[in-house]
Amino acid sequence: MVSIRYPVLILFVLSLIGACYLGFASIHLPYDKLIHFSTFCLLTLEFFFVFDTQYKSLKVLRNITLIICTFGGSVGSEIIQNLVNPKRVFDVYDIVANILGSLLGLGISVGYVTWSKNRARHKRSSYRQLNTHIIEASEDDGEESTDQNSLDIRERADTQSFTNEDYVNIQLEDVKH
C-alpha cells in the first residue's frame, strides 16, 4: 500500500517550481554545476519521501526514483531547457552534475530508510516479552472465580506459546479513538 505524504508533496512542487525558474530563465549564475548538483539532490530526496510505502515496496520506489529523477529528470531537463529557452546552452556537464546530485539524494534516502528500519527492528527486539500470569484467588478467601470473564482472561493471559513473529508493529494510524 502506498500513501502520499502531502506536506512533502507540497514542498516537492514548490522546489520543482523554483528549479524550473532557475533552469528556464535567462540568468547566469556562478557555480552553475554546484546549483545543478544540489537542486537534483534535493528534488530526488523530496520525490523519494513523497511516497509512504511498506518495506517490501522500497525496492520498487528506489527504481522508480532512479528512472524518473536520475535519468529522466537529469537528461530531460537539459533537453527541455534548450527547447524552451534557446539562449540556454545544452551542456553535458550539467547532465553529469544532475545525475551525480540525484544519485547522492537517492543514496541518502535509501540509506536513511534502511537505517530507520534497522533501528526500529533493533528496538523491537530489545524488548522482552512480558509473561502475564493471572494469580489465582487464594484459597484463604474462600471464593472461586468461575465466571466466564475470569476464564477468558486466564486463556488470553497465557503468552508462553507466543514467538517473536506474534508481535505486531502498531503504527499511529492503526490506533483508532
C-alpha positions in Angstrom: 0.0 0.0 0.0 1.3 3.4 -1.0 0.1 6.6 0.5 1.1 10.2 -0.2 2.8 12.4 2.3 1.1 15.7 1.4 3.4 18.1 3.2 6.4 16.6 1.4 4.4 16.7 -1.9 3.8 20.4 -1.4 7.5 21.0 -0.6 8.4 19.0 -3.7 6.1 21.0 -6.0 7.5 24.3 -4.6 11.1 23.1 -5.1 10.2 22.0 -8.6 8.8 25.4 -9.4 12.0 27.0 -8.1 14.1 24.6 -10.1 12.1 25.3 -13.3 12.6 29.0 -12.8 16.3 28.6 -12.4 16.6 26.2 -15.3 14.5 28.1 -17.9 15.3 31.8 -17.0 17.9 33.7 -18.9 20.1 34.3 -15.9 23.7 33.3 -15.5 24.5 32.0 -12.0 28.0 31.5 -10.7 28.8 27.9 -9.5 26.3 26.6 -12.0 27.3 23.0 -11.6 27.0 23.1 -7.8 23.5 24.5 -8.2 22.6 21.7 -10.6 24.1 19.1 -8.2 22.3 20.4 -5.1 19.0 21.0 -6.9 18.8 17.5 -8.2 19.9 16.1 -4.8 17.1 18.0 -3.1 14.5 17.1 -5.7 15.4 13.4 -5.6 15.2 13.4 -1.7 11.8 15.0 -1.8 10.5 12.8 -4.6 11.5 9.7 -2.7 9.8 10.7 0.6 6.6 11.9 -1.1 5.5 8.2 -1.1 5.0 6.4 2.2 5.4 2.7 1.4 5.9 -0.6 3.2 9.3 -2.1 3.4 8.7 -4.5 0.5 7.8 -1.7 -1.8 11.0 0.3 -1.2 12.9 -1.5 -4.0 10.2 -0.5 -6.4 10.2 3.1 -5.2 14.0 3.2 -5.4 13.9 2.0 -9.0 11.1 4.4 -9.9 13.1 7.3 -8.3 16.2 6.2 -10.2 14.4 6.2 -13.5 12.3 9.3 -13.1 14.7 11.7 -11.2 18.2 10.4 -12.0 17.8 9.6 -15.7 14.6 11.2 -16.9 14.9 14.5 -14.9 18.6 14.9 -15.4 18.7 14.4 -19.1 15.2 15.6 -19.9 15.6 18.9 -18.1 18.6 19.8 -20.2 16.8 19.0 -23.4 13.6 20.8 -22.4 15.7 23.8 -21.1 17.3 24.2 -24.5 13.9 24.0 -26.3 12.1 26.4 -24.0 14.9 29.0 -23.9 17.2 28.9 -26.9 19.6 31.2 -25.1 20.4 28.4 -22.7 23.1 26.2 -24.0 22.9 22.4 -23.8 25.7 21.3 -21.5 26.8 17.7 -21.0 28.5 18.7 -17.7 25.2 19.9 -16.4 23.7 16.5 -17.0 26.7 14.9 -15.2 26.1 17.3 -12.2 22.3 16.5 -12.3 22.9 12.7 -12.3 25.5 12.8 -9.5 23.3 15.1 -7.4 20.3 12.8 -7.9 22.4 9.7 -7.1 23.5 11.3 -3.9 19.9 12.2 -3.0 18.8 8.7 -3.7 21.7 7.2 -1.7 20.8 9.4 1.3 17.1 8.5 1.0 17.7 4.7 0.8 20.4 4.9 3.5 18.1 6.7 5.9 15.2 4.4 5.3 17.5 1.3 5.8 18.9 2.8 9.0 15.5 3.7 10.3 14.1 0.2 9.6 17.1 -1.4 11.3 16.8 0.9 14.3 13.1 0.0 14.7 13.9 -3.7 14.3 16.6 -3.4 17.0 14.2 -1.5 19.3 11.5 -4.2 18.9 14.0 -7.0 19.6 15.4 -5.3 22.7 12.1 -5.5 24.5 11.5 -8.8 26.3 8.1 -10.5 26.1 6.0 -10.0 29.1 5.0 -13.1 30.9 1.5 -12.4 32.3 0.1 -15.0 34.6 -3.1 -14.5 36.4 -2.7 -15.0 40.1 -5.3 -17.4 41.2 -7.5 -16.4 44.0 -6.1 -17.7 47.2 -7.9 -20.4 49.0 -7.9 -18.3 52.1 -10.6 -16.1 50.5 -12.9 -18.9 50.1 -14.1 -17.6 46.7 -13.7 -19.4 43.5 -13.7 -17.4 40.3 -15.8 -19.5 37.9 -17.5 -16.8 35.9 -16.9 -16.7 32.2 -14.8 -13.4 32.2 -12.2 -14.8 34.5 -11.8 -17.9 32.4 -11.4 -15.8 29.3 -8.8 -13.7 31.0 -6.8 -16.7 32.0 -6.9 -18.1 28.5 -5.7 -14.8 26.9 -3.1 -14.3 29.6 -1.0 -17.4 28.7 1.7 -16.0 26.5 4.2 -18.8 26.8 3.3 -20.2 23.4 3.9 -16.9 21.5 7.0 -16.3 19.5 8.7 -13.2 18.2 6.6 -13.4 15.0 3.5 -12.9 17.0 4.4 -9.3 17.9 2.6 -6.7 15.8 4.0 -3.4 14.7 1.4 -0.9 15.6 1.6 2.4 14.0 -0.1 5.6 15.0 -2.5 5.4 12.1 -3.6 2.0 13.2 -4.8 3.3 16.6 -8.4 4.5 16.5 -10.0 6.5 19.2 
